[in-house]
Amino acid sequence: ARDDVQLVCARSLSCSTCAHRSCTTLAAIRHRCEPQRPCALTQPAGKWPHAAVARARITQARARITQMTSSAIHGDEDVELMEVGTEGLSWADARDRLAREGANKPRPPCDCPAVVCCLLPCLTSLPSMRAYARCVTEDACVRRDGAWNDVDAVDVVRGDLVLVQEGELAPADLRLASCTDDFLVSMLRLNGVDAPVSLKVGDSVPLGAECLRGNGKGVVIAIGDNTNLARRIRSGRWPPARGRSARSSETTNSPLNAIAATINIT
């Protein structure tokens, strides 16, 4: 293998000739057996043509290690969101993302034109629609331009830094960036399981999860129809079966069923 291509983890190794802690080529390791050979990293590029290549490879390796560390905490799909930092997005950037990616509004179980919902109020009384209303919050606390602000939940965008406190619902799918040691949430609205869940930094907090204790700050990783809730609705796995009656467990998500029920009642 070529010395300038092969990179190894040299956290505990050092060059025996120059004690350079960053020697990560095979040449550096061979110094233990061949101390007379000069270190590639301490030689000018003209004297050793591979010196510049070795330095470049080491720089790339360090960048990859930093990226892998970020990925371990925030998920591989969220590495680009690390650019948000502790100041949150700027208002201008948030507006651009909102225009590009759309509003943070998951498609409801009973998706019908607004005029139909107005003419048939019974649609909003369906068990699935009542559960949907309980799962989706109306506002959110986000950090924009270094300050915390209350905004409409539909205006939350990917990359927003969101604060979720006791008694509040997650307005979108989040990845925890920080939280208190006692951070506890309930997924009851999402999966029907009435069991508190203790979360830590790096864990996901889905839209609709309720904070029972403590508080947490998370980066938004999915909004609207890309959230866990929206996927459950599309697959027919929501609302959760827990607590649903036999009648409501029928295909109550269909507007036609609701219309038929209204006609029968009248």
C-alpha positions in Angstrom: 0.0 0.0 0.0 1.2 3.5 -0.8 2.4 5.5 2.2 0.6 8.7 1.0 -2.7 6.9 0.6 -2.9 4.6 3.6 -4.2 6.5 6.7 -4.4 5.0 10.1 -5.7 6.1 13.5 -2.6 7.5 15.2 -4.3 8.9 18.4 -1.7 7.0 20.5 1.1 7.0 18.0 3.8 9.5 17.3 6.8 9.9 15.0 9.9 8.5 16.7 12.1 10.9 14.7 10.3 14.2 15.2 7.7 13.3 17.8 5.1 14.8 15.5 1.7 13.8 16.9 -0.1 14.1 13.5 2.0 11.6 11.6 -0.7 9.2 10.2 1.0 7.6 7.2 2.6 4.2 7.2 5.9 6.0 6.8 5.5 7.5 10.3 4.9 4.1 11.8 7.9 2.6 10.1 10.1 5.2 11.9 9.9 2.8 14.9 11.9 0.3 12.8 13.6 2.6 10.4 14.5 5.8 12.4 16.9 6.9 9.7 14.1 7.7 7.3 12.9 11.3 7.5 9.3 12.1 8.4 7.2 13.1 5.4 5.3 15.7 7.4 8.5 17.7 8.3 10.1 17.7 4.9 9.5 20.4 2.3 7.3 19.3 -0.7 10.3 19.7 -3.1 12.5 17.3 -1.1 9.7 14.7 -0.7 7.0 15.0 -3.3 4.5 13.1 -1.2 4.7 15.4 1.8 2.1 17.8 0.5 -0.2 14.9 -0.4 0.3 13.4 3.1 -0.6 16.8 4.7 -3.7 17.1 2.5 -4.8 13.5 3.4 -4.4 14.2 7.1 -6.5 17.4 6.8 -9.2 15.4 5.0 -9.1 12.7 7.7 -9.5 15.2 10.4 -12.5 16.7 8.6 -14.1 13.3 8.2 -13.6 12.6 12.0 -15.3 15.8 12.8 -18.2 15.0 10.5 -18.6 11.5 11.9 -18.7 12.9 15.4 -21.5 15.3 14.3 -23.3 12.5 12.6 -23.3 10.3 15.7 -25.1 13.0 17.6 -27.4 14.5 15.0 -27.9 11.7 12.4 -26.3 11.2 9.0 -29.2 13.0 7.3 -28.9 16.1 9.5 -25.2 17.0 9.1 -25.9 20.1 7.1 -28.2 21.4 9.9 -25.1 21.8 12.1 -24.6 25.1 10.4 -27.5 26.5 12.5 -25.4 26.8 15.6 -26.7 28.2 18.9 -28.0 31.4 17.4 -30.6 29.6 15.3 -31.6 30.5 11.7 -31.9 34.0 10.6 -35.4 35.3 9.7 -34.4 35.7 6.1 -33.1 32.1 5.9 -36.3 30.8 7.6 -38.5 32.7 5.1 -36.5 31.2 2.2 -36.8 27.7 3.6 -40.5 28.2 4.2 -41.0 29.3 0.6 -38.9 26.5 -0.7 -40.2 23.6 1.4 -43.7 24.6 2.3 -45.6 24.9 5.5 -45.2 22.6 8.5 -48.7 21.1 8.3 -49.1 17.3 8.0 -51.9 16.2 5.8 -54.8 15.3 8.1 -56.5 11.9 8.2 -59.6 13.2 6.6 -58.2 15.3 3.7 -61.0 17.0 1.9 -61.6 20.5 0.5 -62.3 23.3 3.0 -65.7 24.0 1.5 -66.8 20.4 2.2 -65.5 20.6 5.8 -67.5 23.9 6.2 -70.7 22.3 4.9 -70.2 19.1 6.9 -68.9 20.0 10.3 -69.3 16.3 11.3 -66.0 15.7 9.4 -64.1 17.5 12.1 -65.8 15.4 14.7 -64.4 12.1 13.4 -62.3 10.3 16.1 -59.3 10.5 13.7 -59.7 14.3 13.2 -60.1 14.9 17.0 -57.0 12.9 17.6 -55.2 14.9 14.9 -56.2 18.2 16.5 -54.8 17.0 19.9 -51.5 15.9 18.3 -50.7 19.1 16.3 -49.8 22.2 18.3 -50.6 25.7 17.1 -47.5 27.6 18.1 -43.8 26.9 18.8 -40.8 28.6 20.5 -38.0 28.9 18.0 -34.6 30.7 18.1 -34.1 33.2 15.2 -31.2 35.6 15.0 -30.1 34.7 18.5 -33.4 35.4 20.2 -36.3 33.1 21.2 -39.6 33.9 19.5 -43.1 32.5 19.5 -44.2 31.7 16.0 -47.1 29.7 14.4 -46.2 26.0 14.2 -46.9 26.0 10.5 -44.0 28.5 10.0 -41.4 26.2 11.6 -38.8 25.1 9.0 -36.1 22.5 8.8 -33.0 23.7 10.7 -35.0 25.7 13.3 -33.8 25.4 16.8 -36.9 24.7 18.9 -37.5 24.8 22.7 -39.9 22.3 24.1 -40.9 22.8 27.8 -43.1 20.9 30.2 -46.7 20.6 29.0 -45.8 21.5 25.4 -45.9 19.4 22.2 -43.1 19.1 19.7 -44.2 21.1 16.7 -42.2 19.0 14.2 -39.7 16.1 14.2 -36.7 17.2 16.2 -33.2 15.9 17.0 -32.2 16.8 20.6 -29.3 19.2 20.7 -29.5 19.7 24.5 -31.9 18.8 27.3 -32.2 18.6 31.1 -31.3 15.3 32.8 -34.9 14.7 33.7 -36.3 15.3 30.2 -39.3 13.0 29.9 -41.9 12.8 27.1 -45.1 11.0 26.3 -45.7 9.4 22.9 -49.3 8.6 23.7 -50.8 10.9 21.0 -48.5 9.3 18.4 -48.5 5.6 19.1 -51.1 5.1 21.8 -48.6 3.8 24.3 -49.1 5.4 27.7 -45.5 5.0 29.0 -43.2 8.0 29.6 -39.9 8.0 27.7 -36.7 9.4 29.0 -34.7 11.0 26.2 -31.1 12.3 25.9 -29.1 14.4 23.5 -29.1 12.9 20.0 -32.5 11.2 20.4 -35.4 12.0 18.1 -38.6 13.8 19.4 -41.5 13.3 16.9 -44.2 15.8 16.2 -46.9 15.4 18.8 -44.7 14.2 21.6 -45.6 15.9 24.9 -43.0 17.1 27.3 -43.9 15.7 30.8 -40.9 17.0 32.7 -37.8 19.1 32.1 -37.1 20.9 28.8 -35.1 20.3 25.6 -33.8 22.1 22.6 -33.9 20.3 19.3 -33.1 21.0 15.6 -36.0 20.4 13.3 -35.2 17.5 10.9 -38.6 17.0 9.3 -41.8 19.1 8.8 -45.2 18.6 7.4 -45.8 15.5 5.3 -42.2 14.3 6.0 -42.8 13.8 9.7 -43.3 10.5 11.5 -47.0 11.4 12.1 -47.6 12.0 8.4 -46.1 8.7 7.5 -48.2 6.9 10.0 -51.3 8.6 8.7 -50.5 7.7 5.1 -49.8 4.0 6.0 -53.1 3.7 7.9 -51.3 3.1 11.2 -52.8 6.2 12.8 -54.7 7.0 15.0 -53.4 4.4 17.3 -55.7 1.5 18.1 -55.6 2.1 21.8 -58.9 3.4 23.2 -60.7 3.2 19.8 -64.2 1.7 19.8 -65.3 -1.0 17.4 -67.4 1.6 15.5 -64.6 4.1 15.3 -62.1 1.5 14.2 -63.9 1.2 10.9 -62.7 3.3 8.0 -63.6 6.6 9.7 -60.8 8.4 7.9 -62.9 8.5 4.7 -65.0 11.6 4.0 -67.5 9.5 2.2 -68.2 7.4 5.3 -68.8 10.6 7.3 -71.1 12.0 4.6 -73.1 8.7 4.6 -73.3 8.8 8.4 -74.7 12.3 8.2 -77.3 11.4 5.6 -78.4 8.4 7.8 -78.7 10.6 10.8 -80.8 13.2 9.0 
